[in-house]
């Protein structure tokens, strides 16, 4: 376990990294507004590489556009320093330029070159990418050069001419007690459903009831955690959703891989398309399945865009599950049309309080705030979660802006930024806000616990959530929660007693609720927080939850059928 100093150092690094994470760059997809009619001037630009880029690979991609009024562009020649890279491909479509200039000629004004930069013949150090365009009439235009740094290609290890050894085959689960469980999940990066699975498997292994092997479509940081627990991990790649033949092949390959592992039962985590091959392979082999569904979307939305026959088979596979676990009644209702009521179970998932209590016991709130650059007497509102539209971080920023003047000591921290367009849009909004000094955007971090301790209030502004882990963790930290009244959240929060609720997709309602919570005396917020902690202890015990899941897995395993009887319903 990391010390407090190590956690604060990590927090300091993330805060510093934020300054550079959102710096705007030039993109070839960004519209370029010309000061004069497009085809009446000689002009152009190198879009990539961007200025100050480090070129450290063996290939260099050069892209740009050019306009020469004397006639069509005949050729574009490109150099790296004094080294000629060759002629670029012409006529590359640039719809962005046509939209911004209104000139049909702009549509095909782009050029591109993918150049080889061998290790033995590359200008090292600071240099420039240059391009010279020539029209069919001989008119020449040298575009503004782009300064870059060229690094040496790393030497290959000795003997690199030989093919690398294949990685070892996914091992079988070690002999032990408990059911042999094929665990099918979507991905192993940071996220609520992934952390749910990690906690559940750790508890089930501790109880001695399972011997799991995890099959995941996508790899991620949590793979190390699973393998550290002795759980074999097999990565399969994304599922094919637009081709029945490809989907069938994926299932057959997984079934062949799993055939000699003698699984007793499958645990399918999420209902996303990424888990369908694993669920189909289990059905192919006659392995009964228990599904844990976290998504508060109807199946038609979750599986939208799929080949109709793949979708039909997915519905049939889910309908033959031994049990389907939901974490909220509102979510279970969305699947009522596919499931027999006896199949579905509503189990509010469990939370491991031991590591949270260990963190709380040694957490220094004032030190953490100093490292984060937050005044000790500030009222900190935190929103924790990957920045994306359904989590409504930008509406929350608007809501905060509406009430910020009435609460001059308040700060709003968004924890969960990345380099996706939604994060960049939020970063741009923050930079333009008159309250930007009171707004923070923190990159995604595996160590969010410090922010529960720093915060005075956690806000979950999502318009779709089943039972978000961040809300439960905040309650466990005795950090009061303001949340939208969607799906499982009103089943968890009693307004004014264990938290506060507001209407979703309404900036005005969110602003009013935020204003209401910030006006609540600290003693009252503490009372609500204590009630919330007691609720988590009573309703969301991980040992109790794991015992219930273990019972469902055992019941499913007892119903195991020969594989030839199950092939009819597989994906």
Secondary structure as GFF3:
##gff-version 3
##sequence-region A 1 571
A	DSSP	alpha_helix	4	21	.	.	.	ID=ss1
A	DSSP	three_ten_helix	38	40	.	.	.	ID=ss2
A	DSSP	beta_strand	43	48	.	.	.	ID=ss3
A	DSSP	beta_strand	54	55	.	.	.	ID=ss4
A	DSSP	beta_strand	59	67	.	.	.	ID=ss5
A	DSSP	beta_strand	73	80	.	.	.	ID=ss6
A	DSSP	beta_strand	83	87	.	.	.	ID=ss7
A	DSSP	beta_strand	89	92	.	.	.	ID=ss8
A	DSSP	alpha_helix	95	101	.	.	.	ID=ss9
A	DSSP	three_ten_helix	104	108	.	.	.	ID=ss10
A	DSSP	beta_strand	110	116	.	.	.	ID=ss11
A	DSSP	beta_strand	125	135	.	.	.	ID=ss12
A	DSSP	beta_strand	140	142	.	.	.	ID=ss13
A	DSSP	beta_strand	146	150	.	.	.	ID=ss14
A	DSSP	beta_strand	179	187	.	.	.	ID=ss15
A	DSSP	alpha_helix	192	206	.	.	.	ID=ss16
A	DSSP	beta_strand	210	218	.	.	.	ID=ss17
A	DSSP	alpha_helix	222	228	.	.	.	ID=ss18
A	DSSP	beta_strand	232	235	.	.	.	ID=ss19
A	DSSP	alpha_helix	244	258	.	.	.	ID=ss20
A	DSSP	three_ten_helix	259	261	.	.	.	ID=ss21
A	DSSP	beta_strand	265	269	.	.	.	ID=ss22
A	DSSP	three_ten_helix	273	275	.	.	.	ID=ss23
A	DSSP	alpha_helix	276	284	.	.	.	ID=ss24
A	DSSP	beta_strand	289	293	.	.	.	ID=ss25
A	DSSP	alpha_helix	299	302	.	.	.	ID=ss26
A	DSSP	alpha_helix	308	319	.	.	.	ID=ss27
A	DSSP	beta_strand	323	326	.	.	.	ID=ss28
A	DSSP	alpha_helix	329	334	.	.	.	ID=ss29
A	DSSP	beta_strand	344	346	.	.	.	ID=ss30
A	DSSP	alpha_helix	353	362	.	.	.	ID=ss31
A	DSSP	alpha_helix	365	372	.	.	.	ID=ss32
A	DSSP	beta_strand	379	384	.	.	.	ID=ss33
A	DSSP	three_ten_helix	389	391	.	.	.	ID=ss34
A	DSSP	alpha_helix	393	403	.	.	.	ID=ss35
A	DSSP	three_ten_helix	404	406	.	.	.	ID=ss36
A	DSSP	beta_strand	410	417	.	.	.	ID=ss37
A	DSSP	alpha_helix	421	432	.	.	.	ID=ss38
A	DSSP	three_ten_helix	436	438	.	.	.	ID=ss39
A	DSSP	beta_strand	439	443	.	.	.	ID=ss40
A	DSSP	alpha_helix	449	454	.	.	.	ID=ss41
A	DSSP	beta_strand	457	460	.	.	.	ID=ss42
A	DSSP	alpha_helix	469	476	.	.	.	ID=ss43
A	DSSP	beta_strand	480	484	.	.	.	ID=ss44
A	DSSP	alpha_helix	489	492	.	.	.	ID=ss45
A	DSSP	beta_strand	500	502	.	.	.	ID=ss46
A	DSSP	alpha_helix	507	519	.	.	.	ID=ss47
A	DSSP	alpha_helix	522	539	.	.	.	ID=ss48
A	DSSP	alpha_helix	542	558	.	.	.	ID=ss49
A	DSSP	alpha_helix	563	566	.	.	.	ID=ss50
A	DSSP	three_ten_helix	567	569	.	.	.	ID=ss51
###
